[in-house]
């Protein structure tokens, strides 16, 4: 059930950015995009935790994410 909801969310996010509202996404492409987004979010979380550790912080907040985001985007 959670996977279906995740695929629906990814589908809606993609549809928001298509120029033609009639554009369709195949099931395989949708699953691939969902997997890529999952990997991206997990990697962002890991890098943010490492950044917080490097700063001797016990809590990760948006500041750490902002610091790692430029390199993360270049890596993806």
C-alpha positions in Angstrom: 0.0 0.0 0.0 2.8 2.5 0.9 4.6 1.8 -2.4 1.4 2.5 -4.4 0.9 5.8 -2.5 4.6 6.7 -3.2 4.2 6.0 -6.9 1.1 8.1 -7.0 2.9 11.0 -5.4 5.8 10.7 -7.8 3.4 10.6 -10.7 1.7 13.7 -9.5 5.0 15.5 -9.0 6.1 14.6 -12.5 2.7 15.7 -14.0 3.1 19.1 -12.3 6.2 19.8 -14.4 5.1 18.4 -17.8 4.3 21.1 -20.4 1.6 18.9 -22.0 -1.0 17.7 -19.5 -1.6 14.6 -21.8 2.0 13.3 -21.2 2.0 9.8 -19.7 4.7 8.0 -17.8 5.1 4.3 -18.1 5.0 2.1 -15.0 8.7 1.2 -15.4 9.7 4.8 -15.7 7.6 5.7 -12.7 9.2 3.0 -10.5 12.6 4.0 -11.6 12.0 7.7 -10.8 10.6 6.7 -7.4 13.7 4.6 -6.7 15.9 7.5 -7.7 14.1 9.9 -5.4 14.3 7.4 -2.6 18.1 7.1 -3.1 18.4 10.9 -3.3 16.5 11.5 -0.1 18.4 8.9 1.8 21.8 10.2 0.6 20.8 13.7 1.6 19.9 12.5 5.1 23.2 10.6 5.4 25.3 13.6 4.2 23.4 15.9 6.5 24.1 13.7 9.5 27.8 13.5 8.6 27.8 17.3 8.3 26.2 17.7 11.8 28.8 15.2 13.2 31.6 17.3 11.7 30.2 20.3 13.4 29.9 18.4 16.7 26.1 18.9 16.7 23.7 16.4 18.2 20.8 17.5 16.0 20.5 17.8 12.2 18.6 20.7 10.9 18.1 22.5 7.6 21.5 24.3 7.9 23.3 21.0 7.5 21.2 20.1 4.5 21.9 23.4 2.9 25.6 22.9 3.3 25.6 19.4 1.6 23.0 20.1 -1.1 25.2 21.8 -3.7 27.6 18.8 -3.9 24.7 16.3 -3.6 23.0 18.0 -6.7 26.3 17.8 -8.6 26.6 14.1 -7.7 23.1 13.3 -9.0 
